Amino acid sequence: MPLSRLEPGVFVRGIGTDPTHVQMLAEAASSCALPAILVQESSSRIVDGMHRFEAAKLRGEETIPVRLISCSDEDAFILAVKANTWHGLPLSRADRMAGARQIVEWHPDWSDRAIGAATGLSAKTIAGIRRHCADDGQQLGKRLGRDGKRRPLTAAEGRRRAADYIAVHPDASLREIAREADVAPATAQDVRARIRRGADPVAPRRNATPLNDGTGGTGRSATLSPMQPWPPTESNLSSSTMRSLPQPTWSSLSPKLANDPSLKYTERGRAFIGWMVLHVINSGEWKEFIDAIPVHWSRDLSLVADRTGQDWMAFAEELRRRQEVFD
């Protein structure tokens, strides 16, 4: 599409475009094609790709590859926040907080986790933003989860959902239980541990998190001893305790990686972050596309997925090996 037909984008950055990043993209475009930008079809406004747009102008280009999307202005804003959280030059925390406040105002019925997934913020942070909003949607009685289902707000309801799912799927993983019941993995673990002990799964949690390694443990507390070193590692904590600790996600790591000088100011570091952005997927994200794949491609694509999974496992193993060398 001609650059002259495009309108300035959905503004989600308080400081606008970064000239340094524009220059970097302009240089990169000389050796490889940059991804197409997202454009709102009805208004020709740029939803995602302002830096690529400015880079094209800097290079004297007259046209730029685009992907047209049909959506409302609200959806365009949410998509812009989500896109700039997951790839490219990550939004600052202040910009993500501002985006989250806007989404809470428009969609008070969305769950904290759903808004957090769109903005790269924790559910706890979204809950804090919600408390400071004049209309926090509590009167609705339910919130919309990431799976599109509306569920009651009370914690007890979430624990009941988890207990019901475990009853039907006793061998389900904690991640699966947490996803299907729309609860935190720690809650899913606690509910499963209580069921195995014959305790009430909906009873309030105590200060300590029950320890369960998946073999029907005794329910002892998974608390850290004051003498144990920090941060916890596999060498000073049991494997079951390690599994109970929060696991890093790409949304939480990407802003930190992008601001790490050892990556930010080196060519290979920037290339690595760009590579990760193109290849990392969210847990369960593939489900959005599985029904769109023709059956006659299923076998070939399954082999590609298998090979990709093996490569990721080799990558993870090499990272662990390097860490062990330095520990």
C-alpha positions in Angstrom: 0.0 0.0 0.0 1.3 3.5 -0.7 2.7 5.3 2.4 0.7 8.3 1.4 -2.6 6.5 2.0 -1.8 5.4 5.5 -2.8 7.4 8.6 -0.8 7.7 11.8 -1.3 4.7 14.0 -3.1 3.9 17.2 -0.9 5.7 19.8 0.1 3.4 22.6 3.5 4.8 23.3 3.7 7.9 25.5 7.0 9.0 23.8 6.0 8.2 20.3 8.4 6.4 17.9 12.0 5.7 18.9 14.4 7.3 16.3 17.2 4.7 17.2 14.8 1.8 16.6 13.6 3.3 13.3 17.3 3.6 12.2 18.0 0.0 13.2 14.9 -1.2 11.2 15.9 0.9 8.2 19.3 -0.8 8.2 17.8 -4.2 8.7 15.5 -3.7 5.7 18.5 -3.5 3.4 19.2 -7.2 4.0 15.8 -8.7 4.7 12.1 -8.0 4.3 10.4 -6.7 7.4 7.0 -8.1 8.4 3.9 -6.5 7.0 2.3 -3.8 9.2 -1.3 -4.1 10.5 -3.7 -1.5 9.2 -7.3 -0.9 10.1 -9.2 -1.4 6.9 -12.0 1.1 7.5 -9.7 4.0 8.3 -6.2 3.1 6.9 -4.8 3.7 10.4 -1.7 1.8 11.4 -2.5 -0.6 14.2 0.9 -2.1 14.6 4.1 -1.1 12.7 4.7 2.6 13.2 8.5 2.0 13.5 8.5 0.0 10.3 6.4 2.8 8.6 8.9 5.4 9.7 11.8 3.2 8.6 10.2 2.9 5.1 9.9 6.7 4.9 13.5 7.1 6.0 14.6 4.7 3.2 12.6 6.7 0.7 10.2 3.8 0.0 6.9 4.7 -1.6 5.0 1.5 -0.6 5.0 -0.9 2.3 3.5 -4.4 2.8 0.3 -4.3 4.9 -2.2 -6.7 6.5 -5.6 -5.2 6.5 -7.8 -6.1 9.5 -11.5 -5.3 10.0 -12.1 -4.2 13.6 -13.5 -1.4 15.7 -11.4 1.4 17.1 -11.5 -0.2 20.6 -10.3 -3.6 19.2 -7.6 -1.8 17.2 -6.3 -0.2 20.4 -6.3 -3.5 22.3 -4.6 -5.2 19.4 -2.0 -2.5 19.3 -1.2 -2.9 23.0 -1.0 -6.6 22.7 1.2 -6.6 19.6 3.6 -4.1 21.0 3.8 -6.1 24.2 4.7 -9.4 22.5 7.1 -8.3 19.7 9.2 -5.5 18.3 10.3 -2.7 20.7 8.4 -3.6 23.9 6.1 -1.0 25.5 7.3 0.6 28.7 5.6 -0.5 31.9 4.0 2.9 32.0 2.5 2.5 28.5 1.3 -1.0 29.4 -0.3 0.3 32.6 -2.1 3.1 30.6 -3.3 0.5 28.1 -4.6 -1.8 30.8 -6.5 1.1 32.4 -8.2 1.8 29.1 -9.1 -1.8 28.6 -10.5 -2.1 32.1 -12.6 1.0 31.4 -13.9 -0.5 28.1 -14.3 -4.1 29.3 -14.8 -4.3 33.1 -16.2 -7.8 32.7 -12.9 -9.2 31.4 -10.9 -11.2 33.9 -7.7 -9.8 35.4 -5.8 -12.7 33.7 -7.3 -11.9 30.3 -6.3 -8.3 30.5 -2.9 -9.2 31.9 -2.3 -11.5 28.9 -3.1 -8.7 26.5 -0.8 -6.2 28.2 2.0 -8.3 29.6 1.1 -7.4 33.2 0.3 -9.7 36.1 -3.2 -10.4 37.2 -2.3 -8.9 40.5 -1.3 -5.6 38.8 -4.6 -5.6 36.8 -6.5 -6.1 40.0 -4.8 -3.0 41.5 -5.6 -1.0 38.4 -9.2 -2.2 38.6 -9.5 -1.0 42.2 -8.5 2.5 41.2 -11.0 2.7 38.3 -14.3 4.4 39.1 -16.3 1.6 37.3 -14.6 -1.7 38.1 -17.4 -3.9 36.8 -17.9 -5.7 40.1 -21.7 -5.3 39.8 -21.7 -7.7 36.8 -21.0 -10.7 39.1 -19.0 -12.4 36.4 -15.9 -11.7 34.3 -14.9 -12.9 30.9 -11.9 -15.3 30.9 -9.3 -15.8 28.2 -11.2 -18.7 26.9 -14.3 -16.6 26.2 -16.3 -18.1 29.2 -17.9 -15.9 31.9 -17.2 -17.1 35.4 -18.2 -15.9 38.9 -15.7 -13.5 40.7 -15.4 -15.4 44.0 -12.2 -17.4 44.6 -14.4 -20.3 46.0 -16.1 -20.6 42.6 -12.7 -21.0 40.9 -11.7 -23.7 43.4 -15.0 -25.5 42.8 -14.4 -25.5 39.1 -10.9 -26.9 39.6 -12.3 -29.6 41.8 -15.0 -30.5 39.3 -12.4 -30.7 36.5 -10.1 -32.9 38.5 -12.9 -35.2 39.3 -13.5 -35.8 35.6 -9.8 -35.6 34.6 -7.8 -37.0 37.5 -4.6 -37.3 35.4 -4.7 -33.7 34.1 -1.6 -31.6 34.5 -1.7 -28.5 36.7 -1.5 -26.2 33.7 -4.4 -27.9 32.1 -6.5 -27.7 35.3 -5.5 -24.0 35.8 -6.4 -23.2 32.1 -9.7 -25.0 32.1 -10.9 -23.7 35.5 -9.4 -20.3 34.9 -7.5 -20.3 38.2 -3.8 -19.8 39.0 -1.5 -22.9 38.8 -0.9 -22.6 42.5 -4.6 -22.8 43.2 -4.9 -25.8 41.0 -2.1 -27.5 42.9 -3.6 -26.7 46.2 -7.0 -28.0 45.2 -5.5 -31.2 43.9 -3.5 -31.7 47.0 -6.5 -31.2 49.2 -8.6 -33.7 47.2 -5.9 -36.3 47.6 -5.8 -35.8 51.3 -9.6 -36.0 51.5 -9.8 -32.4 52.6 -12.3 -29.7 51.5 -10.9 -28.2 48.2 -12.8 -25.0 48.7 -11.6 -24.3 52.3 -9.5 -21.1 52.7 -5.8 -21.6 52.1 -3.4 -21.3 55.0 -0.2 -19.3 55.0 1.9 -22.2 53.6 1.4 -23.7 50.2 0.8 -27.5 50.4 3.6 -29.5 48.9 2.6 -32.2 46.5 4.9 -33.8 44.0 2.2 -35.6 42.1 2.5 -38.9 44.1 -0.1 -38.2 46.8 2.2 -36.5 49.3 1.5 -35.7 52.9 0.6 -32.1 52.3 3.6 -30.6 54.2 4.3 -26.9 53.7 6.4 -26.0 50.7 8.1 -23.0 52.5 11.7 -21.9 52.2 14.0 -22.3 55.1 15.6 -19.0 56.2 19.0 -20.7 55.7 18.3 -21.6 52.1 20.1 -19.4 49.5 18.2 -17.1 47.1 17.3 -17.3 44.3 16.1 -20.8 44.6 17.7 -23.3 42.3 17.4 -27.0 41.7 20.5 -27.6 43.8 18.9 -26.1 47.0 15.2 -26.9 46.6 13.4 -30.1 46.0 12.0 -30.7 42.5 8.4 -30.5 43.7 9.1 -27.2 45.4 10.7 -25.9 42.2 7.6 -26.8 40.3 5.4 -24.9 42.7 7.4 -21.7 42.2 6.2 -19.2 39.5 7.6 -20.0 36.1 8.9 -17.3 33.8 6.9 -16.4 30.7 7.9 -14.6 27.5 5.6 -11.6 28.3 7.5 -11.1 31.6 10.9 -11.7 30.2 10.8 -9.8 26.9 10.8 -6.3 28.3 13.7 -7.1 30.6 15.6 -8.7 27.7 15.0 -5.8 25.4 16.4 -3.4 28.1 19.4 -5.6 28.9 22.5 -3.6 27.6 24.3 -6.9 26.7 21.5 -7.6 24.3 20.1 -4.2 23.4 23.5 -2.7 22.3 24.8 -5.7 20.4 23.9 -6.8 16.9 23.6 -10.5 17.8 21.6 -9.6 20.9 19.0 -7.6 19.0 18.9 -10.4 16.4 18.3 -12.9 19.1 15.3 -10.9 20.6 13.8 -10.6 17.1 14.2 -14.3 16.5 12.5 -15.1 19.8 9.6 -12.8 19.0 9.0 -14.6 15.7 9.2 -18.1 17.2 7.8 -18.0 20.8 4.1 -18.9 21.1 1.9 -18.7 24.2 0.7 -21.8 25.9 -2.3 -23.2 24.0 -2.1 -20.5 21.3 -2.0 -23.1 18.6 -5.6 -24.0 19.4 -6.7 -20.9 17.7 -5.5 -22.2 14.3 -5.9 -26.0 14.5 -9.4 -25.9 13.0 -8.2 -23.8 10.1 -5.6 -26.4 8.9 -6.9 -28.6 6.0 -6.8 -32.3 6.9 -4.5 -33.1 3.9 -1.8 -31.0 5.5 -2.1 -32.5 9.0 0.6 -35.1 8.6 3.2 -32.9 7.1 2.6 -30.1 9.6 2.6 -32.5 12.5 6.1 -33.6 11.4 7.2 -30.0 11.2 5.8 -29.3 14.7 7.6 -32.4 16.1 10.9 -31.3 14.6 10.4 -27.8 15.9 9.6 -29.1 19.4 12.8 -31.2 19.3 14.9 -28.2 18.3 13.4 -26.2 21.2 14.2 -29.0 23.6 17.8 -29.1 22.4 17.9 -25.3 22.8 16.6 -25.5 26.4 19.0 -28.3 27.2 22.0 -26.3 25.9 20.9 -23.3 28.0 20.7 -25.5 31.1 24.1 -27.0 30.4 25.6 -23.5 30.1 24.0 -22.5 33.4 25.5 -25.5 35.1 28.9 -24.5 33.9 28.7 -21.1 35.6 26.9 -22.2 38.8 
